[in-house]
Amino acid sequence: MEIFPHKGVIKYKDDEITLTKNEMTIFMYLLSHREHIVSRDELMTELWNNEEYLNDNALTVNISRLRGRFKDIGLEDVIETRKGQGYILV
């Protein structure tokens, strides 16, 4: 896998996906904390710095879209939800 954070691009084998800024931020944060569960609060702080009120659903939507993009290139179940704890990159 090749990651180009400044371009928002991930290449895997012969496939390429383009991520939004938030999707790339989530992926890079999970990647830098791999082998650790990352809480929803951590991700929300990383994304929005708690500077503005956001619906908790915004993070769920971003995670769902990110999972869909990985599924498009054959990488299903890359992000695992740990109920009551957060997310982990597997």
C-alpha positions as CSV (number, residue, x, y, z in Angstrom):
1,M,0.0,0.0,0.0
2,E,1.2,3.5,-0.9
3,I,-0.2,6.5,1.0
4,F,-0.1,10.1,-0.4
5,P,-1.6,12.1,2.5
6,H,-1.1,15.5,0.8
7,K,-3.0,14.3,-2.3
8,G,-5.6,12.3,-0.4
9,V,-4.7,9.2,-2.3
10,I,-4.1,5.6,-1.3
11,K,-2.8,3.1,-3.9
12,Y,-3.2,-0.6,-3.3
13,K,-2.1,-3.1,-5.9
14,D,-3.5,-1.8,-9.2
15,D,-6.3,0.3,-7.5
16,E,-6.3,3.8,-6.3
17,I,-8.8,5.6,-4.0
18,T,-9.1,9.3,-3.3
19,L,-10.2,10.3,0.2
20,T,-11.7,13.5,1.5
21,K,-9.7,15.5,4.0
22,N,-11.6,14.0,6.9
23,E,-11.3,10.5,5.6
24,M,-7.5,10.9,5.2
25,T,-7.3,12.4,8.7
26,I,-9.1,9.5,10.2
27,F,-7.1,6.9,8.4
28,M,-3.7,8.6,9.2
29,Y,-4.7,8.9,12.9
30,L,-5.7,5.2,13.1
31,L,-2.6,4.2,11.2
32,S,-0.3,6.2,13.6
33,H,-2.1,4.6,16.5
34,R,-2.3,1.1,15.1
35,E,-2.5,-1.8,17.6
36,H,-4.5,0.6,19.9
37,I,-8.2,1.3,20.1
38,V,-8.9,5.0,19.3
39,S,-11.9,6.5,21.0
40,R,-14.6,8.4,19.1
41,D,-13.7,11.4,21.3
42,E,-10.0,11.2,20.1
43,L,-11.1,11.1,16.5
44,M,-13.5,14.0,16.9
45,T,-10.8,16.1,18.6
46,E,-8.4,15.3,15.8
47,L,-10.9,16.2,13.1
48,W,-12.7,19.2,14.6
49,N,-10.6,20.3,17.6
50,N,-13.9,20.6,19.5
51,E,-14.1,24.1,18.2
52,E,-17.6,23.8,16.9
53,Y,-20.7,21.7,17.8
54,L,-21.0,18.7,15.6
55,N,-23.6,16.0,15.5
56,D,-22.0,12.7,16.7
57,N,-23.3,11.2,13.5
58,A,-20.7,13.1,11.5
59,L,-17.9,10.8,12.6
60,T,-20.1,7.7,11.9
61,V,-20.8,8.9,8.4
62,N,-17.0,9.6,7.7
63,I,-16.0,6.1,9.1
64,S,-18.7,4.5,7.0
65,R,-17.6,6.3,3.8
66,L,-13.9,5.4,4.5
67,R,-14.9,1.7,5.0
68,G,-16.7,1.9,1.6
69,R,-13.7,3.3,-0.2
70,F,-11.5,0.5,1.2
71,K,-14.1,-2.1,0.2
72,D,-13.9,-0.7,-3.3
73,I,-10.3,-1.8,-3.6
74,G,-10.8,-5.2,-1.9
75,L,-9.9,-4.2,1.6
76,E,-12.9,-5.1,3.6
77,D,-12.9,-5.0,7.4
78,V,-9.8,-2.7,7.6
79,I,-11.5,-0.6,10.4
80,E,-13.0,-2.6,13.2
81,T,-15.5,-1.1,15.7
82,R,-15.0,-2.0,19.3
83,K,-18.3,-1.4,20.9
84,G,-18.2,1.1,23.7
85,Q,-14.5,1.7,23.1
86,G,-13.8,3.1,19.6
87,Y,-12.1,2.0,16.4
88,I,-8.9,0.1,15.5
89,L,-7.1,-0.5,12.3
90,V,-6.7,-4.2,11.6
